[in-house]
Amino acid sequence: MKYSTVQSSTSLSHHHGQPSKPVARHVWQALRYGVALSLLAVLLPAKAWAQQTFTNPLQTNGPDPWVAQRNGYYYYTNTLGNRIALWKTQQLSEVGKAQPVTVWMPPATGPNSTQIWAPELHYLQGKWYLYYTAADKAHPDDDHRYVFVLENASADPTQGQWVDKGKVNTKYTGLDGSVFEHGGKQYFLYSAYVGPQSVLCIAPLQNPWTIDQNKEAIIARPTHAWEKGGGRQILEGPEFLQGKKGQLFIVYSASACWDDNYSLGMLTAAKGQDPLQTESWTKAPQPVFKPSPENHVWGTGHNGFAKSPDGRDWLVYHAKAQADGKCEGRGSRMQPFTWRPDGSPDFGVPVSLQTPLRWPAGR
């Protein structure tokens, strides 16, 4: 748009205290131009701010969300039930606008033919690995449910070929496999079917698809009332988090997925402790992240972690907007969290779907 400018020849000449008509026209144009600039100055920052904010959910249907980061990209996935898909984006808050890429379909029959749950993507030893839960279509029950692994040598996990590396050789049947590296060693976590329902287990990895079963250990069992909701006794979805002062944390989900009070619990191992020893871990007596009736957030659980380009830490999780006693309706969400002086995470309170959250602009 072009704007008229006031030339020097249109300097104000007084005629009974009023400017001449040509001068008045130029003055009005100048004032209008100034007003326009003022409006732009007000509106542009507001627009830029709007571009930096988002509201949950990331995905309306997004149970068991997971995020991996590498080479400036976020790779997101969640439970789809009948396949595994990845979403690739440079701005995690915009993952809902990315196109999913189906990277694996289950076989028609066999031990990993149905109930494809809780996929997790990890980059280990120069390759990508997808850990996922599956059961046998002929026997779709807890007694036939295990964690399986896929391998991809491509630099981009949405490309290349995924090779089936089979079932992780865990001691028990179970679900929700995850891995982490600490002190130059790699460890495998999962939720094992032991006793009334499920416990948390850890084992060292010999390679990305094989554990040392002789060193597999149970590190937590359901003991609190909030871990026994929905008529079950469940600890699941264990995820590793490195503390700020050398301690180790495992954040897990407690109770049945249909329980509206599904929450996150946390295990802590002090700096220098052996993560393979049960006595190294101390369980928090209360949930570290739980539903918020005030914000209409229910069923908070099955989390992961991400970091934004400005260095902030984010909790990625699923939750429901209704207290309906169902597993359905779990959308994936995220919000930033902080750290306490002792080096432990402070996840805060789950925010409402109307709460704008800031994500770095242009990333």
Beta strands, then each sheet from edge to edge (+ up, - down):
strand 1: 53-54
strand 2: 66-70
strand 3: 73-77
strand 4: 84-89
strand 5: 101-104
strand 6: 114-124
strand 7: 127-135
strand 8: 145-152
strand 9: 163-167
strand 10: 174-182
strand 11: 185-194
strand 12: 197-207
strand 13: 210-211
strand 14: 217-220
strand 15: 235-242
strand 16: 248-254
strand 17: 263-269
strand 18: 281-283
strand 19: 298-307
strand 20: 313-320
strand 21: 331-339
strand 22: 345-346
strand 23: 357-358
sheet 1: 1+ 23-
sheet 2: 2+ 3- 4+ 5-
sheet 3: 6+ 7- 8+ 9-
sheet 4: 10+ 11- 12+ 13-
sheet 5: 10+ 11- 12+ 14-
sheet 6: 15+ 16- 17+ 18-
sheet 7: 19+ 20- 21+ 22-
end
